[in-house]
Amino acid sequence: MAGNGFGRVLAGACLVAGPALTGASTAFWEGQSQGATGGALVVLATGLWAYGLVTVLAGVSRKLPRYGAVATLVTVLGVVGGTAFGVQAIYEAALGMSHSRAISALEPYPFAGDVAFWLAGPMFPAALVLTGIGLLLAREAPRWVGALVCLGGLVFPVGQILRIEWVASGVDLLLLVPFAYLAWGMVRDANEVVPAT
């Protein structure tokens, strides 16, 4: 993975905080909505997770520069989508709207809804899949790490879209395992990074 000593430690912490906070957010779900607190945790988790993912992808980019660039762009768009869904949950709670009513309220604004939710939204799980594939192709981590990240990205939408709490929590735990492994490697190797001259 790329980065300086402190940056690697910070990125490692973000790789753990992202899935951990996403997992914690499910405790605040209110029926078919993430709830205000859950939405706020998703916004925070998505931003933190992005920093860790971009650092991982910087390592992938050393061996696969074009692939890494595309995966990083998808990650940035995914953060926009994840943040949009978190903010939507906050507004649903603040305005006393059900999730289905909030989605219906977007009907007069198809372009805005399509860009913020239906285009950017799927980009976050896609970013996880691309990160996992990148780890496998670049051989930046053991194969099981890349495979679990891919699997987590593929099943991530199931728990979130269907609002099945145990599935969403299970996926977050599944993702926490490979990202904790990567984070440990970043922290462990942080002191071995040779400063640039």
N, C-alpha and C positions, 0 to 999 in steps of 0.2 A: 504494500500500500504506500501511497505517496504522502508527503507532508513532513513538516518539521516535528521535533519532539513534542512540544506543547500542543501543536495542531493535531498530532496523532492521538494524544491522550484525550483532547477535547472531542475529536471525531469518534473515538471509541466510546466515550460516555454518551454521545448522541445516538450511536448505533444501539445502545441498550435502552436509553430513555425513550426512543421512538416507539418500539413495540410495547414497552412497559406501560407508557402513558396511554397508548391506544387500547391496550388491554384494560387498564384502569377505567377508561371512559365507559366501558360497557356496564359498569356498576351503576352508572347514572342514567342509563336509558330509561325512557318513560314511554312504554308501549312501543309504537312504531317510530318514535323520535329519539334522537340521541340526548335530548334535554340540553339545557343551557350549560350546565357544568360539563357534561359529556362532550358537547360541541367545543367548549373552550379547551378541554384536554386534547381533542383531536387537532385543533389549530396548533397548539403548542407541540404536540407529538410530531405532526407532519413537518413543521419547520426544523425541529431538532434532528429528526430522522434524515431529512434532506442533506444536512451538513455531513453526516456520517456516510450517506450513500455517495455523495459527490466525491468524498475522499477515497472511498473504495474504487469508484469508477476512474479516478485519476490514476490509480495503480493499474487498472485494466487498460487504460489509454496508452500506457507506456509500451505495451505489446500490441494492442489493437486500437490504434488512434482513431480511426473512423468509427468503429463500433462504439468506443468509449464516448466519442462526441455525441453520437445519436442517443445513446443510453442516458447521457447527462441531460440532454435537451428534454427527453421524455420524463426524466425525474423532475426537472423544473416545472414542466407542465402538470405533472402529477401533484406537486405541492400546491399549485394553484387550485386544482380540483379538490384535493383533500381539505384545504383551507375553506373553499367555498361550501363544502358540505358541513364543516364545523360551524361556520358563520350562519348557515341556514338553520341549523339546530338551535343556535342561540336566539335567532329572531323568531323561530316557531314558538319557543318558550316565552319570550318577551311579549309577543303579540297574542299569545293564547291560541295559536293555530295548530291544528293537527298536521301531521306530515303530509297526508294526502291533500289537504286543503292548500298547504303551501306549494305543493307541486302544481295544483290546479291554478293557483294565482299566477304562475309563470306563463300560462297559455297565451296571454296577449303579448308576451315578449319572447317569441320563439328563438330569436338569435341569441339573446342574453342567456336564456336557459340552456340552449344547445352548447354554447361556448363554455360557460362556467361549470356546467354539471355533466352533460352528456359527452362532450369532447374531452375536457380536462379531467373529469372524474375517473374514467377508466385508465388514465395514464399512470396513476400511482401503482396499482397492481401490475400494470405493464412494466413499469420501471423496476419493480422487484424481480419480475421474470427476467428482464434484460440484464439486471445486475447478476442474478444467479448464473445465467448463460455466460456472461462475461467472465465471471470467476472460473467457470469450467473451461472455457476456451483459452483464457490467458494463463491457466494453472496458477492462479493467485492464492488458492486455498485448497484444502482437501476436497475431493469430489463430493463428499457428503454435504459439505457446507453449501456449495453451489446448488446441489440438488434440492436441499431443504428450502433455500431461498426461492428457487423456481416453484416448488410445490406450494409454498406459502403464498406467493404472488398469484398463483392460479386459483387457490381456494379463498383468498382474501375477500373477493366480492360476495361470496355466498353468505357469509355471516353478516356482512354489512348491509347488503341489499335486502335480504330476507329478514333482517333483524332477529336472527336466532342467536341469543346471547351465548349459549354454550359453544356454538360453532365459532363465533367471532373470538371468544376468549381462547379457544383451542388453537385457532390460527395464530393469534398473537403470541401464545406460548411457543408454538412451533417455530415462529420467526425469531423469537427471542434466543433460541438455542444457537443457530448459526451466527447471528449477529453478536451474541456474547462471546463466541469463539473468536470472531474477527476482532472484536473490541479488545479482548485479552491480548491478542497478538500485537495490536497497535500499541497498547500500554507497555507490554513487555519489551517491545523493540524500540520504544521511543528514545531511550538513551543511546541506542546504537546508531541512530541517524547521524551521518556525517554532515556538519553544517556546510552550506554552499559558500564558495569563496568568491 
